[in-house]
Amino acid sequence: GGFDENIPRILREGQGIEIEEGSWEILPVFRFLEKYGKVPHREMFNIFNMGIGMVIALDAAEAQRAIGILAGQGERAAVIGRVTGTEGVAIR
């Protein structure tokens, strides 16, 4: 399902998400697979999630606290986008 099918499941009806590509570390293997596997760029987000293992949608005011909690458990986390009033997933 990747980004287009899975992320909307955590949002309310009428909401969407805008993802800021590169706001997290995109490992070189994904660029390699895209180039040599001739995988369309947008499909990389649906097939491989571009390295994103989990998405949590929460109030922006709580983001840094959540990142700190995850870091305390040895996890890397980043703000990768924002919820919008337009359904779907936009990648910028």
Jmol script that loads the backbone (N, CA, C; Angstrom):
load data "model"
ATOM      1  N   GLY A   1       0.794  -1.197   0.000  1.00  0.00           N
ATOM      2  CA  GLY A   1       0.000   0.000   0.000  1.00  0.00           C
ATOM      3  C   GLY A   1       0.838   1.263   0.000  1.00  0.00           C
ATOM      4  N   GLY A   2       1.948   1.269   0.707  1.00  0.00           N
ATOM      5  CA  GLY A   2       2.810   2.432   0.726  1.00  0.00           C
ATOM      6  C   GLY A   2       2.121   3.705   1.175  1.00  0.00           C
ATOM      7  N   PHE A   3       2.695   4.818   0.779  1.00  0.00           N
ATOM      8  CA  PHE A   3       2.208   6.123   1.231  1.00  0.00           C
ATOM      9  C   PHE A   3       0.753   6.368   0.843  1.00  0.00           C
ATOM     10  N   ASP A   4       0.396   6.116  -0.415  1.00  0.00           N
ATOM     11  CA  ASP A   4      -0.928   6.492  -0.912  1.00  0.00           C
ATOM     12  C   ASP A   4      -2.080   5.720  -0.287  1.00  0.00           C
ATOM     13  N   GLU A   5      -1.856   4.496   0.121  1.00  0.00           N
ATOM     14  CA  GLU A   5      -2.925   3.713   0.728  1.00  0.00           C
ATOM     15  C   GLU A   5      -2.869   3.709   2.245  1.00  0.00           C
ATOM     16  N   ASN A   6      -1.685   3.640   2.811  1.00  0.00           N
ATOM     17  CA  ASN A   6      -1.573   3.474   4.260  1.00  0.00           C
ATOM     18  C   ASN A   6      -1.711   4.767   5.054  1.00  0.00           C
ATOM     19  N   ILE A   7      -1.066   5.840   4.627  1.00  0.00           N
ATOM     20  CA  ILE A   7      -1.109   7.073   5.408  1.00  0.00           C
ATOM     21  C   ILE A   7      -2.535   7.619   5.540  1.00  0.00           C
ATOM     22  N   PRO A   8      -3.340   7.665   4.477  1.00  0.00           N
ATOM     23  CA  PRO A   8      -4.703   8.189   4.638  1.00  0.00           C
ATOM     24  C   PRO A   8      -5.542   7.430   5.668  1.00  0.00           C
ATOM     25  N   ARG A   9      -5.205   6.219   5.963  1.00  0.00           N
ATOM     26  CA  ARG A   9      -5.969   5.441   6.950  1.00  0.00           C
ATOM     27  C   ARG A   9      -5.885   6.023   8.357  1.00  0.00           C
ATOM     28  N   ILE A  10      -4.848   6.800   8.645  1.00  0.00           N
ATOM     29  CA  ILE A  10      -4.704   7.356   9.991  1.00  0.00           C
ATOM     30  C   ILE A  10      -5.310   8.750  10.103  1.00  0.00           C
ATOM     31  N   LEU A  11      -5.861   9.268   8.997  1.00  0.00           N
ATOM     32  CA  LEU A  11      -6.417  10.611   8.978  1.00  0.00           C
ATOM     33  C   LEU A  11      -7.942  10.572   8.997  1.00  0.00           C
ATOM     34  N   ARG A  12      -8.528  11.690   9.349  1.00  0.00           N
ATOM     35  CA  ARG A  12      -9.980  11.822   9.308  1.00  0.00           C
ATOM     36  C   ARG A  12     -10.438  12.040   7.872  1.00  0.00           C
ATOM     37  N   GLU A  13     -11.699  11.767   7.617  1.00  0.00           N
ATOM     38  CA  GLU A  13     -12.276  12.015   6.304  1.00  0.00           C
ATOM     39  C   GLU A  13     -12.110  13.497   5.957  1.00  0.00           C
ATOM     40  N   GLY A  14     -11.717  13.755   4.728  1.00  0.00           N
ATOM     41  CA  GLY A  14     -11.521  15.128   4.285  1.00  0.00           C
ATOM     42  C   GLY A  14     -10.124  15.665   4.525  1.00  0.00           C
ATOM     43  N   GLN A  15      -9.285  14.888   5.201  1.00  0.00           N
ATOM     44  CA  GLN A  15      -7.909  15.308   5.444  1.00  0.00           C
ATOM     45  C   GLN A  15      -6.957  14.609   4.486  1.00  0.00           C
ATOM     46  N   GLY A  16      -5.826  15.221   4.297  1.00  0.00           N
ATOM     47  CA  GLY A  16      -4.754  14.635   3.514  1.00  0.00           C
ATOM     48  C   GLY A  16      -3.443  14.962   4.191  1.00  0.00           C
ATOM     49  N   ILE A  17      -2.366  14.662   3.509  1.00  0.00           N
ATOM     50  CA  ILE A  17      -1.053  14.954   4.097  1.00  0.00           C
ATOM     51  C   ILE A  17      -0.124  15.445   3.009  1.00  0.00           C
ATOM     52  N   GLU A  18       0.708  16.387   3.382  1.00  0.00           N
ATOM     53  CA  GLU A  18       1.744  16.908   2.500  1.00  0.00           C
ATOM     54  C   GLU A  18       3.084  16.468   3.080  1.00  0.00           C
ATOM     55  N   ILE A  19       3.809  15.678   2.324  1.00  0.00           N
ATOM     56  CA  ILE A  19       5.097  15.136   2.744  1.00  0.00           C
ATOM     57  C   ILE A  19       6.211  15.978   2.135  1.00  0.00           C
ATOM     58  N   GLU A  20       7.179  16.330   2.950  1.00  0.00           N
ATOM     59  CA  GLU A  20       8.341  17.087   2.484  1.00  0.00           C
ATOM     60  C   GLU A  20       9.479  16.092   2.226  1.00  0.00           C
ATOM     61  N   GLU A  21       9.631  15.712   0.961  1.00  0.00           N
ATOM     62  CA  GLU A  21      10.669  14.736   0.602  1.00  0.00           C
ATOM     63  C   GLU A  21      12.033  15.243   1.031  1.00  0.00           C
ATOM     64  N   GLY A  22      12.798  14.379   1.669  1.00  0.00           N
ATOM     65  CA  GLY A  22      14.136  14.733   2.109  1.00  0.00           C
ATOM     66  C   GLY A  22      14.177  15.289   3.524  1.00  0.00           C
ATOM     67  N   SER A  23      13.017  15.376   4.185  1.00  0.00           N
ATOM     68  CA  SER A  23      13.022  15.836   5.576  1.00  0.00           C
ATOM     69  C   SER A  23      13.486  14.709   6.506  1.00  0.00           C
ATOM     70  N   TRP A  24      13.745  13.558   5.950  1.00  0.00           N
ATOM     71  CA  TRP A  24      14.345  12.420   6.643  1.00  0.00           C
ATOM     72  C   TRP A  24      15.494  11.928   5.770  1.00  0.00           C
ATOM     73  N   GLU A  25      16.349  11.134   6.331  1.00  0.00           N
ATOM     74  CA  GLU A  25      17.475  10.607   5.566  1.00  0.00           C
ATOM     75  C   GLU A  25      16.976   9.546   4.592  1.00  0.00           C
ATOM     76  N   ILE A  26      17.167   9.814   3.304  1.00  0.00           N
ATOM     77  CA  ILE A  26      16.816   8.839   2.267  1.00  0.00           C
ATOM     78  C   ILE A  26      18.107   8.111   1.907  1.00  0.00           C
ATOM     79  N   LEU A  27      18.146   6.842   2.223  1.00  0.00           N
ATOM     80  CA  LEU A  27      19.367   6.057   2.018  1.00  0.00           C
ATOM     81  C   LEU A  27      19.684   5.897   0.531  1.00  0.00           C
ATOM     82  N   PRO A  28      20.963   5.850   0.189  1.00  0.00           N
ATOM     83  CA  PRO A  28      21.377   5.718  -1.206  1.00  0.00           C
ATOM     84  C   PRO A  28      20.781   4.509  -1.924  1.00  0.00           C
ATOM     85  N   VAL A  29      20.470   3.455  -1.201  1.00  0.00           N
ATOM     86  CA  VAL A  29      19.914   2.265  -1.837  1.00  0.00           C
ATOM     87  C   VAL A  29      18.609   2.588  -2.570  1.00  0.00           C
ATOM     88  N   PHE A  30      17.833   3.529  -2.059  1.00  0.00           N
ATOM     89  CA  PHE A  30      16.568   3.865  -2.716  1.00  0.00           C
ATOM     90  C   PHE A  30      16.804   4.596  -4.033  1.00  0.00           C
ATOM     91  N   ARG A  31      17.786   5.466  -4.076  1.00  0.00           N
ATOM     92  CA  ARG A  31      18.127   6.145  -5.336  1.00  0.00           C
ATOM     93  C   ARG A  31      18.679   5.133  -6.344  1.00  0.00           C
ATOM     94  N   PHE A  32      19.465   4.179  -5.846  1.00  0.00           N
ATOM     95  CA  PHE A  32      20.008   3.123  -6.701  1.00  0.00           C
ATOM     96  C   PHE A  32      18.877   2.300  -7.317  1.00  0.00           C
ATOM     97  N   LEU A  33      17.939   1.862  -6.478  1.00  0.00           N
ATOM     98  CA  LEU A  33      16.814   1.055  -6.966  1.00  0.00           C
ATOM     99  C   LEU A  33      15.954   1.824  -7.962  1.00  0.00           C
ATOM    100  N   GLU A  34      15.752   3.090  -7.687  1.00  0.00           N
ATOM    101  CA  GLU A  34      14.959   3.924  -8.600  1.00  0.00           C
ATOM    102  C   GLU A  34      15.634   4.029  -9.962  1.00  0.00           C
ATOM    103  N   LYS A  35      16.923   4.310  -9.934  1.00  0.00           N
ATOM    104  CA  LYS A  35      17.663   4.519 -11.184  1.00  0.00           C
ATOM    105  C   LYS A  35      17.843   3.234 -11.978  1.00  0.00           C
ATOM    106  N   TYR A  36      18.406   2.209 -11.339  1.00  0.00           N
ATOM    107  CA  TYR A  36      18.755   0.995 -12.080  1.00  0.00           C
ATOM    108  C   TYR A  36      17.597   0.014 -12.212  1.00  0.00           C
ATOM    109  N   GLY A  37      16.614   0.140 -11.344  1.00  0.00           N
ATOM    110  CA  GLY A  37      15.414  -0.688 -11.468  1.00  0.00           C
ATOM    111  C   GLY A  37      14.362  -0.021 -12.319  1.00  0.00           C
ATOM    112  N   LYS A  38      14.661   1.216 -12.730  1.00  0.00           N
ATOM    113  CA  LYS A  38      13.746   2.007 -13.562  1.00  0.00           C
ATOM    114  C   LYS A  38      12.355   2.084 -12.927  1.00  0.00           C
ATOM    115  N   VAL A  39      12.351   2.319 -11.623  1.00  0.00           N
ATOM    116  CA  VAL A  39      11.104   2.465 -10.877  1.00  0.00           C
ATOM    117  C   VAL A  39      10.726   3.943 -10.887  1.00  0.00           C
ATOM    118  N   PRO A  40       9.517   4.285 -11.324  1.00  0.00           N
ATOM    119  CA  PRO A  40       9.102   5.687 -11.297  1.00  0.00           C
ATOM    120  C   PRO A  40       9.235   6.273  -9.883  1.00  0.00           C
ATOM    121  N   HIS A  41       9.655   7.530  -9.822  1.00  0.00           N
ATOM    122  CA  HIS A  41       9.933   8.173  -8.536  1.00  0.00           C
ATOM    123  C   HIS A  41       8.766   8.046  -7.567  1.00  0.00           C
ATOM    124  N   ARG A  42       7.580   8.365  -8.010  1.00  0.00           N
ATOM    125  CA  ARG A  42       6.411   8.317  -7.128  1.00  0.00           C
ATOM    126  C   ARG A  42       6.154   6.892  -6.627  1.00  0.00           C
ATOM    127  N   GLU A  43       6.410   5.907  -7.462  1.00  0.00           N
ATOM    128  CA  GLU A  43       6.204   4.504  -7.059  1.00  0.00           C
ATOM    129  C   GLU A  43       7.177   4.076  -5.968  1.00  0.00           C
ATOM    130  N   MET A  44       8.320   4.717  -5.888  1.00  0.00           N
ATOM    131  CA  MET A  44       9.279   4.392  -4.833  1.00  0.00           C
ATOM    132  C   MET A  44       8.653   4.584  -3.449  1.00  0.00           C
ATOM    133  N   PHE A  45       7.736   5.549  -3.337  1.00  0.00           N
ATOM    134  CA  PHE A  45       7.068   5.814  -2.063  1.00  0.00           C
ATOM    135  C   PHE A  45       6.017   4.756  -1.749  1.00  0.00           C
ATOM    136  N   ASN A  46       5.469   4.138  -2.768  1.00  0.00           N
ATOM    137  CA  ASN A  46       4.448   3.115  -2.550  1.00  0.00           C
ATOM    138  C   ASN A  46       5.017   1.708  -2.468  1.00  0.00           C
ATOM    139  N   ILE A  47       6.155   1.501  -3.075  1.00  0.00           N
ATOM    140  CA  ILE A  47       6.772   0.172  -3.039  1.00  0.00           C
ATOM    141  C   ILE A  47       7.715   0.040  -1.841  1.00  0.00           C
ATOM    142  N   PHE A  48       8.578   1.036  -1.648  1.00  0.00           N
ATOM    143  CA  PHE A  48       9.638   0.943  -0.634  1.00  0.00           C
ATOM    144  C   PHE A  48       9.470   1.916   0.539  1.00  0.00           C
ATOM    145  N   ASN A  49       8.464   2.786   0.479  1.00  0.00           N
ATOM    146  CA  ASN A  49       8.241   3.790   1.529  1.00  0.00           C
ATOM    147  C   ASN A  49       9.435   4.714   1.714  1.00  0.00           C
ATOM    148  N   MET A  50      10.383   4.674   0.824  1.00  0.00           N
ATOM    149  CA  MET A  50      11.578   5.523   0.859  1.00  0.00           C
ATOM    150  C   MET A  50      12.240   5.531   2.234  1.00  0.00           C
ATOM    151  N   GLY A  51      12.157   4.404   2.908  1.00  0.00           N
ATOM    152  CA  GLY A  51      12.832   4.255   4.193  1.00  0.00           C
ATOM    153  C   GLY A  51      12.007   4.611   5.409  1.00  0.00           C
ATOM    154  N   ILE A  52      10.781   5.071   5.212  1.00  0.00           N
ATOM    155  CA  ILE A  52       9.918   5.405   6.346  1.00  0.00           C
ATOM    156  C   ILE A  52       9.295   4.116   6.869  1.00  0.00           C
ATOM    157  N   GLY A  53       9.522   3.835   8.142  1.00  0.00           N
ATOM    158  CA  GLY A  53       8.994   2.610   8.730  1.00  0.00           C
ATOM    159  C   GLY A  53       7.636   2.780   9.379  1.00  0.00           C
ATOM    160  N   MET A  54       7.372   3.983   9.895  1.00  0.00           N
ATOM    161  CA  MET A  54       6.110   4.230  10.584  1.00  0.00           C
ATOM    162  C   MET A  54       5.790   5.719  10.504  1.00  0.00           C
ATOM    163  N   VAL A  55       4.507   6.023  10.388  1.00  0.00           N
ATOM    164  CA  VAL A  55       4.058   7.406  10.398  1.00  0.00           C
ATOM    165  C   VAL A  55       3.098   7.576  11.569  1.00  0.00           C
ATOM    166  N   ILE A  56       3.325   8.622  12.342  1.00  0.00           N
ATOM    167  CA  ILE A  56       2.442   8.978  13.450  1.00  0.00           C
ATOM    168  C   ILE A  56       1.924  10.381  13.164  1.00  0.00           C
ATOM    169  N   ALA A  57       0.611  10.547  13.145  1.00  0.00           N
ATOM    170  CA  ALA A  57       0.024  11.876  12.947  1.00  0.00           C
ATOM    171  C   ALA A  57      -0.444  12.392  14.297  1.00  0.00           C
ATOM    172  N   LEU A  58       0.085  13.541  14.686  1.00  0.00           N
ATOM    173  CA  LEU A  58      -0.310  14.143  15.954  1.00  0.00           C
ATOM    174  C   LEU A  58      -0.221  15.648  15.847  1.00  0.00           C
ATOM    175  N   ASP A  59      -0.727  16.332  16.855  1.00  0.00           N
ATOM    176  CA  ASP A  59      -0.703  17.788  16.877  1.00  0.00           C
ATOM    177  C   ASP A  59       0.744  18.268  16.768  1.00  0.00           C
ATOM    178  N   ALA A  60       0.964  19.279  15.947  1.00  0.00           N
ATOM    179  CA  ALA A  60       2.322  19.795  15.735  1.00  0.00           C
ATOM    180  C   ALA A  60       2.991  20.212  17.039  1.00  0.00           C
ATOM    181  N   ALA A  61       2.201  20.670  17.996  1.00  0.00           N
ATOM    182  CA  ALA A  61       2.756  21.088  19.284  1.00  0.00           C
ATOM    183  C   ALA A  61       3.346  19.921  20.069  1.00  0.00           C
ATOM    184  N   GLU A  62       2.963  18.712  19.723  1.00  0.00           N
ATOM    185  CA  GLU A  62       3.454  17.511  20.417  1.00  0.00           C
ATOM    186  C   GLU A  62       4.591  16.808  19.685  1.00  0.00           C
ATOM    187  N   ALA A  63       4.930  17.296  18.496  1.00  0.00           N
ATOM    188  CA  ALA A  63       5.911  16.597  17.660  1.00  0.00           C
ATOM    189  C   ALA A  63       7.268  16.437  18.331  1.00  0.00           C
ATOM    190  N   GLN A  64       7.825  17.508  18.859  1.00  0.00           N
ATOM    191  CA  GLN A  64       9.159  17.418  19.455  1.00  0.00           C
ATOM    192  C   GLN A  64       9.168  16.519  20.687  1.00  0.00           C
ATOM    193  N   ARG A  65       8.096  16.554  21.440  1.00  0.00           N
ATOM    194  CA  ARG A  65       7.998  15.658  22.602  1.00  0.00           C
ATOM    195  C   ARG A  65       8.003  14.194  22.151  1.00  0.00           C
ATOM    196  N   ALA A  66       7.215  13.883  21.109  1.00  0.00           N
ATOM    197  CA  ALA A  66       7.167  12.514  20.586  1.00  0.00           C
ATOM    198  C   ALA A  66       8.528  12.084  20.051  1.00  0.00           C
ATOM    199  N   ILE A  67       9.206  12.981  19.344  1.00  0.00           N
ATOM    200  CA  ILE A  67      10.542  12.670  18.819  1.00  0.00           C
ATOM    201  C   ILE A  67      11.493  12.376  19.966  1.00  0.00           C
ATOM    202  N   GLY A  68      11.403  13.151  21.038  1.00  0.00           N
ATOM    203  CA  GLY A  68      12.254  12.918  22.210  1.00  0.00           C
ATOM    204  C   GLY A  68      11.983  11.573  22.865  1.00  0.00           C
ATOM    205  N   ILE A  69      10.725  11.214  22.981  1.00  0.00           N
ATOM    206  CA  ILE A  69      10.364   9.914  23.561  1.00  0.00           C
ATOM    207  C   ILE A  69      10.930   8.786  22.705  1.00  0.00           C
ATOM    208  N   LEU A  70      10.756   8.897  21.400  1.00  0.00           N
ATOM    209  CA  LEU A  70      11.270   7.861  20.493  1.00  0.00           C
ATOM    210  C   LEU A  70      12.795   7.799  20.545  1.00  0.00           C
ATOM    211  N   ALA A  71      13.437   8.949  20.583  1.00  0.00           N
ATOM    212  CA  ALA A  71      14.910   8.980  20.669  1.00  0.00           C
ATOM    213  C   ALA A  71      15.377   8.303  21.950  1.00  0.00           C
ATOM    214  N   GLY A  72      14.627   8.479  23.034  1.00  0.00           N
ATOM    215  CA  GLY A  72      14.959   7.829  24.299  1.00  0.00           C
ATOM    216  C   GLY A  72      14.876   6.314  24.233  1.00  0.00           C
ATOM    217  N   GLN A  73      14.155   5.822  23.239  1.00  0.00           N
ATOM    218  CA  GLN A  73      14.041   4.383  23.032  1.00  0.00           C
ATOM    219  C   GLN A  73      14.962   3.890  21.915  1.00  0.00           C
ATOM    220  N   GLY A  74      15.850   4.779  21.459  1.00  0.00           N
ATOM    221  CA  GLY A  74      16.816   4.386  20.435  1.00  0.00           C
ATOM    222  C   GLY A  74      16.286   4.475  19.010  1.00  0.00           C
ATOM    223  N   GLU A  75      15.158   5.156  18.807  1.00  0.00           N
ATOM    224  CA  GLU A  75      14.570   5.274  17.463  1.00  0.00           C
ATOM    225  C   GLU A  75      14.872   6.646  16.878  1.00  0.00           C
ATOM    226  N   ARG A  76      15.092   6.695  15.569  1.00  0.00           N
ATOM    227  CA  ARG A  76      15.251   7.971  14.878  1.00  0.00           C
ATOM    228  C   ARG A  76      13.877   8.403  14.380  1.00  0.00           C
ATOM    229  N   ALA A  77      13.551   9.654  14.574  1.00  0.00           N
ATOM    230  CA  ALA A  77      12.266  10.174  14.138  1.00  0.00           C
ATOM    231  C   ALA A  77      12.444  11.581  13.595  1.00  0.00           C
ATOM    232  N   ALA A  78      11.529  11.981  12.735  1.00  0.00           N
ATOM    233  CA  ALA A  78      11.573  13.318  12.152  1.00  0.00           C
ATOM    234  C   ALA A  78      10.170  13.741  11.765  1.00  0.00           C
ATOM    235  N   VAL A  79       9.938  15.029  11.736  1.00  0.00           N
ATOM    236  CA  VAL A  79       8.701  15.568  11.183  1.00  0.00           C
ATOM    237  C   VAL A  79       8.874  15.523   9.673  1.00  0.00           C
ATOM    238  N   ILE A  80       7.994  14.796   8.984  1.00  0.00           N
ATOM    239  CA  ILE A  80       8.142  14.638   7.531  1.00  0.00           C
ATOM    240  C   ILE A  80       7.052  15.345   6.740  1.00  0.00           C
ATOM    241  N   GLY A  81       6.087  15.916   7.422  1.00  0.00           N
ATOM    242  CA  GLY A  81       5.031  16.587   6.686  1.00  0.00           C
ATOM    243  C   GLY A  81       4.001  17.192   7.605  1.00  0.00           C
ATOM    244  N   ARG A  82       2.846  17.523   6.994  1.00  0.00           N
ATOM    245  CA  ARG A  82       1.769  18.114   7.769  1.00  0.00           C
ATOM    246  C   ARG A  82       0.425  17.666   7.216  1.00  0.00           C
ATOM    247  N   VAL A  83      -0.550  17.640   8.087  1.00  0.00           N
ATOM    248  CA  VAL A  83      -1.911  17.295   7.700  1.00  0.00           C
ATOM    249  C   VAL A  83      -2.518  18.508   7.012  1.00  0.00           C
ATOM    250  N   THR A  84      -3.291  18.245   5.946  1.00  0.00           N
ATOM    251  CA  THR A  84      -3.938  19.317   5.190  1.00  0.00           C
ATOM    252  C   THR A  84      -5.440  19.051   5.092  1.00  0.00           C
ATOM    253  N   GLY A  85      -6.143  19.985   4.523  1.00  0.00           N
ATOM    254  CA  GLY A  85      -7.578  19.837   4.310  1.00  0.00           C
ATOM    255  C   GLY A  85      -7.916  19.299   2.944  1.00  0.00           C
ATOM    256  N   THR A  86      -6.909  18.803   2.222  1.00  0.00           N
ATOM    257  CA  THR A  86      -7.110  18.231   0.896  1.00  0.00           C
ATOM    258  C   THR A  86      -6.789  16.751   0.949  1.00  0.00           C
ATOM    259  N   GLU A  87      -7.766  15.912   0.629  1.00  0.00           N
ATOM    260  CA  GLU A  87      -7.547  14.460   0.710  1.00  0.00           C
ATOM    261  C   GLU A  87      -6.413  14.019  -0.211  1.00  0.00           C
ATOM    262  N   GLY A  88      -5.738  12.950   0.210  1.00  0.00           N
ATOM    263  CA  GLY A  88      -4.660  12.372  -0.561  1.00  0.00           C
ATOM    264  C   GLY A  88      -3.301  12.685   0.034  1.00  0.00           C
ATOM    265  N   VAL A  89      -2.292  12.180  -0.657  1.00  0.00           N
ATOM    266  CA  VAL A  89      -0.914  12.353  -0.215  1.00  0.00           C
ATOM    267  C   VAL A  89      -0.170  13.140  -1.287  1.00  0.00           C
ATOM    268  N   ALA A  90       0.331  14.300  -0.907  1.00  0.00           N
ATOM    269  CA  ALA A  90       1.141  15.116  -1.804  1.00  0.00           C
ATOM    270  C   ALA A  90       2.578  15.032  -1.341  1.00  0.00           C
ATOM    271  N   ILE A  91       3.479  14.834  -2.275  1.00  0.00           N
ATOM    272  CA  ILE A  91       4.901  14.778  -1.943  1.00  0.00           C
ATOM    273  C   ILE A  91       5.579  15.960  -2.627  1.00  0.00           C
ATOM    274  N   ARG A  92       6.226  16.757  -1.835  1.00  0.00           N
ATOM    275  CA  ARG A  92       6.883  17.968  -2.347  1.00  0.00           C
ATOM    276  C   ARG A  92       8.376  17.836  -2.285  1.00  0.00           C
TER     277      ARG A  92
END
end "model"
wireframe off; spacefill off
backbone 0.3
color backbone group
